[in-house]
Amino acid sequence: MPKNKKIDKELDKEQNKELDKYINIPIELISKADWNYKANSYYLLSKLRRSIMKNGQIENIIVRQLPNTDNADTYKYEVINGNHRLDILRELKIKDALCYNLGCISLNEAKRIAIETNETRFKTDDMIFSEVLNDINKEISSMDISETTSLDENEIDDFVSLFNFTQKDIGKKPCKKPKNTKNMVKVHIDQEVCECPFCKELMNVKEAISSFKK
């Protein structure tokens, strides 16, 4: 067998191993982690509920297989990431959950993976995010968007205002404080606060956004 085909075959084998870890597990066999450190929020739970009702279970639950100490015919599983999703699935009387099974790993390894998957989050670029929301808002109302996201209507409207404000002012002469730049909007957002009317108005919009992100 040619070397490259052998490598491809080995890669396919590894990929199949990974795919085999995605399994549908009956809800009754899955228990929540009593060490889960994520706080409960009825506000966010209600949004998660509406999202799952609207879209189904898009994101899988990460689980570990528990030791079969009682010689049962079926294994039981503990959630590593997805405790709140499991709550909603149970509430909606959904019988099976799509899970990624990490197998019989230790408790501390499970806790480590929970931190890795929960806390590795990238910072949102407010300007790009405001443009994305503005595009969605052309077809979907702020109220509808807020139903299934962590944002409320006012927060969405503030982001849309930020995008529309900067767009309508592109082409205006930049204030005198920034130098060596071609992008006036970028400079005004990144610079320290100055006293020109544009900066003052822009900072008012940005402060409204910052206040609800804290």
KAFENCOR-V683752 format. One record per residue. N is the residue number from 1. PHI is phi in whole degrees, -180 to 180 (none if undefined). PSI is psi in degrees with one decimal (none if undefined). Layout:
n:N phi:PHI psi:PSI
n:N phi:PHI psi:PSI
//
This chain:
n:1 phi:none psi:129.6
n:2 phi:-56 psi:148.7
n:3 phi:-59 psi:-43.8
n:4 phi:-67 psi:-33.7
n:5 phi:-70 psi:-35.2
n:6 phi:-65 psi:-41.7
n:7 phi:-63 psi:-44.3
n:8 phi:-60 psi:-39.0
n:9 phi:-66 psi:-40.5
n:10 phi:-66 psi:-38.7
n:11 phi:-65 psi:-42.3
n:12 phi:-60 psi:-38.7
n:13 phi:-65 psi:-42.5
n:14 phi:-66 psi:-40.3
n:15 phi:-64 psi:-39.1
n:16 phi:-65 psi:-35.1
n:17 phi:-62 psi:-41.8
n:18 phi:-67 psi:-43.3
n:19 phi:-62 psi:-33.2
n:20 phi:-66 psi:-18.5
n:21 phi:-77 psi:-16.9
n:22 phi:-85 psi:113.6
n:23 phi:-139 psi:152.9
n:24 phi:-88 psi:124.8
n:25 phi:-120 psi:132.9
n:26 phi:-57 psi:134.0
n:27 phi:-54 psi:-35.8
n:28 phi:-65 psi:-18.0
n:29 phi:-94 psi:-0.7
n:30 phi:-109 psi:130.1
n:31 phi:-114 psi:148.7
n:32 phi:-73 psi:154.0
n:33 phi:-81 psi:123.0
n:34 phi:-73 psi:-7.8
n:35 phi:-99 psi:5.7
n:36 phi:-57 psi:125.6
n:37 phi:-99 psi:1.7
n:38 phi:-80 psi:129.1
n:39 phi:-71 psi:151.3
n:40 phi:-80 psi:146.1
n:41 phi:-146 psi:111.4
n:42 phi:-63 psi:-30.9
n:43 phi:-62 psi:-50.5
n:44 phi:-72 psi:-34.0
n:45 phi:-62 psi:-38.6
n:46 phi:-66 psi:-36.1
n:47 phi:-72 psi:-39.6
n:48 phi:-64 psi:-40.3
n:49 phi:-59 psi:-47.5
n:50 phi:-66 psi:-35.2
n:51 phi:-65 psi:-44.9
n:52 phi:-69 psi:-36.4
n:53 phi:-65 psi:-35.1
n:54 phi:-80 psi:-44.8
n:55 phi:-110 psi:-10.4
n:56 phi:80 psi:-173.9
n:57 phi:-83 psi:95.6
n:58 phi:-80 psi:-41.6
n:59 phi:-99 psi:129.3
n:60 phi:-72 psi:161.1
n:61 phi:-97 psi:134.5
n:62 phi:-92 psi:127.9
n:63 phi:-132 psi:164.7
n:64 phi:-122 psi:150.8
n:65 phi:-85 psi:128.8
n:66 phi:-85 psi:149.9
n:67 phi:-59 psi:137.7
n:68 phi:-87 psi:76.4
n:69 phi:-76 psi:-23.3
n:70 phi:-103 psi:15.3
n:71 phi:54 psi:37.8
n:72 phi:-73 psi:160.6
n:73 phi:-72 psi:-24.9
n:74 phi:-123 psi:148.0
n:75 phi:-80 psi:158.6
n:76 phi:-114 psi:160.2
n:77 phi:-134 psi:152.5
n:78 phi:-121 psi:138.0
n:79 phi:-71 psi:134.7
n:80 phi:-102 psi:-42.7
n:81 phi:-143 psi:116.3
n:82 phi:132 psi:22.4
n:83 phi:-59 psi:-41.5
n:84 phi:-72 psi:-35.3
n:85 phi:-63 psi:-39.9
n:86 phi:-63 psi:-40.4
n:87 phi:-56 psi:-46.2
n:88 phi:-69 psi:-41.4
n:89 phi:-61 psi:-41.1
n:90 phi:-64 psi:-44.0
n:91 phi:-61 psi:-37.0
n:92 phi:-85 psi:4.1
n:93 phi:59 psi:36.9
n:94 phi:-82 psi:131.3
n:95 phi:-79 psi:-38.0
n:96 phi:-122 psi:148.9
n:97 phi:-120 psi:138.0
n:98 phi:-77 psi:121.7
n:99 phi:-128 psi:156.5
n:100 phi:-109 psi:111.6
n:101 phi:-93 psi:116.0
n:102 phi:-86 psi:0.9
n:103 phi:81 psi:-161.6
n:104 phi:-85 psi:70.1
n:105 phi:-92 psi:163.0
n:106 phi:-73 psi:163.9
n:107 phi:-62 psi:-44.4
n:108 phi:-68 psi:-33.8
n:109 phi:-67 psi:-37.4
n:110 phi:-63 psi:-42.7
n:111 phi:-65 psi:-38.4
n:112 phi:-63 psi:-44.9
n:113 phi:-66 psi:-34.7
n:114 phi:-60 psi:-43.4
n:115 phi:-68 psi:-43.3
n:116 phi:-60 psi:-43.5
n:117 phi:-83 psi:-27.9
n:118 phi:-84 psi:-35.2
n:119 phi:-103 psi:-6.4
n:120 phi:-85 psi:86.3
n:121 phi:-126 psi:136.4
n:122 phi:-90 psi:146.7
n:123 phi:-66 psi:140.6
n:124 phi:-80 psi:133.3
n:125 phi:-83 psi:108.5
n:126 phi:-59 psi:-37.5
n:127 phi:-68 psi:-46.5
n:128 phi:-67 psi:-39.9
n:129 phi:-62 psi:-40.4
n:130 phi:-64 psi:-34.9
n:131 phi:-69 psi:-41.4
n:132 phi:-61 psi:-46.4
n:133 phi:-64 psi:-37.7
n:134 phi:-62 psi:-41.7
n:135 phi:-63 psi:-45.6
n:136 phi:-64 psi:-39.9
n:137 phi:-66 psi:-15.8
n:138 phi:-69 psi:-27.5
n:139 phi:-114 psi:-25.1
n:140 phi:-125 psi:132.6
n:141 phi:-69 psi:158.0
n:142 phi:-59 psi:-36.5
n:143 phi:-63 psi:-45.0
n:144 phi:-65 psi:-40.0
n:145 phi:-64 psi:-40.5
n:146 phi:-69 psi:-21.7
n:147 phi:-61 psi:-34.6
n:148 phi:-123 psi:15.3
n:149 phi:-128 psi:170.6
n:150 phi:-78 psi:-6.6
n:151 phi:-88 psi:147.0
n:152 phi:-96 psi:176.2
n:153 phi:-60 psi:-42.1
n:154 phi:-64 psi:-39.6
n:155 phi:-65 psi:-41.9
n:156 phi:-63 psi:-45.0
n:157 phi:-63 psi:-35.5
n:158 phi:-65 psi:-41.8
n:159 phi:-65 psi:-42.6
n:160 phi:-63 psi:-38.4
n:161 phi:-63 psi:-39.4
n:162 phi:-60 psi:-45.6
n:163 phi:-65 psi:-49.4
n:164 phi:-66 psi:-34.2
n:165 phi:-65 psi:-47.7
n:166 phi:-70 psi:-34.5
n:167 phi:-66 psi:-43.2
n:168 phi:-72 psi:-17.9
n:169 phi:-101 psi:0.1
n:170 phi:-63 psi:132.3
n:171 phi:105 psi:-18.9
n:172 phi:-68 psi:156.7
n:173 phi:-70 psi:129.4
n:174 phi:-66 psi:158.1
n:175 phi:-66 psi:167.7
n:176 phi:-79 psi:-15.1
n:177 phi:-66 psi:-48.4
n:178 phi:-74 psi:150.6
n:179 phi:-134 psi:159.5
n:180 phi:54 psi:52.5
n:181 phi:-142 psi:151.5
n:182 phi:-109 psi:-18.8
n:183 phi:-106 psi:99.9
n:184 phi:-64 psi:-42.7
n:185 phi:-64 psi:-44.9
n:186 phi:-59 psi:-42.9
n:187 phi:-65 psi:-43.7
n:188 phi:-65 psi:-31.7
n:189 phi:-76 psi:-38.0
n:190 phi:-87 psi:-23.8
n:191 phi:-74 psi:170.1
n:192 phi:-70 psi:160.0
n:193 phi:-65 psi:130.5
n:194 phi:-117 psi:-174.1
n:195 phi:-105 psi:6.3
n:196 phi:-71 psi:154.0
n:197 phi:-57 psi:-37.3
n:198 phi:-63 psi:-49.4
n:199 phi:-63 psi:-40.8
n:200 phi:-62 psi:-45.3
n:201 phi:-68 psi:-41.0
n:202 phi:-64 psi:-40.4
n:203 phi:-65 psi:-32.5
n:204 phi:-62 psi:-41.2
n:205 phi:-67 psi:-44.7
n:206 phi:-65 psi:-37.5
n:207 phi:-65 psi:-35.0
n:208 phi:-64 psi:-39.4
n:209 phi:-70 psi:-42.9
n:210 phi:-64 psi:-33.1
n:211 phi:-65 psi:-34.1
n:212 phi:-94 psi:-5.0
n:213 phi:-89 psi:-11.3
n:214 phi:-77 psi:none
//
